Amino acid sequence: MASPISGGYSGSGSGSGSEGDPQQHIMDQRKRKRMQSNRESARRSRMRKQQHLDSLISQTDELKKENSQISTSIGITTELYLNIESENAILRAQMAELSNRLHSLNDIINYINSVSSTTTGNHHFLHAHEAQETLFNDCGFMDPFNSLAANQPIMDMLMY
């Protein structure tokens, strides 16, 4: 008797051997189809990953560019801020100096007015008024180069 194993592999006309070949062929075709489908799926997956990676790289480049612009803008703004702070400090110092001068001038004027109101006669008032004119220049500031101011103490000038 012939062995089924030898008949199945020999491809002879036995019934079980001829039925096994088409099934094997169908199984092989399904296996090849599945393998091809898996390859395509893996290829699509790799493409999606590559596209995602490219997108992330592009996004990173854009964010770096935006970050650089923001950093530059912050640097410029900080520099402008420091310049304005410096100008404000100078203006505050000038304001304090001018306020002190104004206060001193107001004190002098008040003193002159009080002296002129307590003195009797027009003669003393004219001397006080003349002293006031010679103390100050055209801008209303004390003139340090005035000969009267250079030669006499301020209280002596105000007594006339």
Secondary structure, 3 states (H helix, E strand, C coil): CCCHHHHHHHCCCCHHHHHHHHHHHHHHHHHHHHHHHHHHHHHHHHHHHHHHHHHHHHHHHHHHHHHHHHHHHHHHHHHHHHHHHHHHHHHHHHHHHHHHHHHHHHHHHHHHHHHHHHCCCHHHHHHHHHHHHHHECCCCCECCCCHHHHHCCHHHHHHC
